[in-house]
């Protein structure tokens, strides 16, 4: 008569294989959540940079300060921005660089470069 079912050893090996696969999936899920959070932070930083760019090019007169700094809040998160203005060879035209970081942090999350005119926006 032949025994039916799995032996204890077969069951333990199957459980070990399943555990290794499950740990890989848990790790993948954790990394996915972390990366999603980082992308959300960068997207909000980019939004801050774009808003500042719009404010820069639509202002009645361009603030000619070489470096301007400030803070902005997006969805409850604080971001520090720096706007650097440099003249170009074309008179009245300036190169503008906007860097955005999380408040109190060093790494730049978003950088935007554009050209702005000294004259009033149309």
Protein Blocks (a to p, Z undefined) as FASTA:
>chain_A
ZZedjdfklmmmmmmmmmmmmmmmmmmmmmmmmmmmmmmmmmmmmmmmmmmmmmmmmpfb
acfbfbdcddddeehiacdddddddddfbehiacdddddddehiabdfbdcdddddfbdc
ZZ
